[in-house]
Amino acid sequence: MDWYLKKSSGEEYGPADLETLRAWAAEGRVAAEDQVSRNHRQWIPAADEVLLEIEWVIAETEGTPAVPFHLGVLAERVHAGVLAPETVVQNARTGRTATLAQLMGLPEEPLQPKDSGVAPTSEDSRAVGLPQTTDWQSIARERDRLADESRKWRALHDELAATLRHRETEYKAKVRTLETEVIRLQNTLEHERQELAALRDDRETMVSMADESGDWSAAYYALAASYRVLTEELEAKAREVQALREELARLHETAEDRVRRADALAAQERRCADDARRAMAELERAHHEVIRSLRELNERYIRLRERQSKPSEQGPAETPSAGSATAGNPSSGPRIRLIR
């Protein structure tokens, strides 16, 4: 069963088995106010879990709430000198009262009565197990050292827990991969079993055929002939496929050649079209030049006719003869005017 531990500070640990959780409680790593759970859904205080045995309360504490401890924690405090062996503790569940020495199995010595006035000697103190002197500074230093050790071990535990969770994730992924591989192998095995069953059926069929014919060699030769025919058909199909591939390659080459020729023809036609456009442009320019020249000649001709017609309008002193007028005066001829 997986157990989970939630500290009062909010940190969670687990999953862990019961023995590990009991070891944590014996080491003092599980306090009474911490919570534990078996399914990570329902949480109860650690002191309420009977299996953890966090149930011993120091009976001499007055005015402060009684906090239950594990007997292992109290034993460590006795060995450290924080608690005396004759400290009376009580079981919070059963109500049993006993001293730590009784619970730990330490030998007990009778103490001197309080009203006798005789103080216990050092030998009696050593026999009972009491500390000679109480050095609170050393106790504080020991407490700080233990706190540092606790933090160090907690950090180590957290790192180890993270590593274990990472390994657990990797192992789960490997398990899923192996499960998939097992399923594939099972399918393969089933397929092989089916093929084996089919081969057995074929063998039984061949055996029955051989029994009917009474000749194994005839059955073998018939099977060999069938195999040879199938092989020849397969080779013929392979040759046909190879021929088709070669034909397809030739068709590709022919198509590419035609495409190249079409591209070259298109390029040549584009060049011819460009040459024709340039020639047309040259002809248009030449045509415009001819038109301009004709317009200039027309203007010059009009100006010349106008200059020749001005003296005739004033009237000459003598009337020339018809022959001379026709020959010497161009204005007597037909008048032609070009249209601009």
Helices and strands as residue ranges (DSSP letters): E 3-6, E 12-16, H 18-26, E 35-37, E 44-45, G 46-48, G 50-52, E 54-58, E 69-70, H 71-80, E 88-91, E 97-99, H 100-104, G 114-116, H 122-128, H 136-213, H 216-314, H 322-328, G 330-332
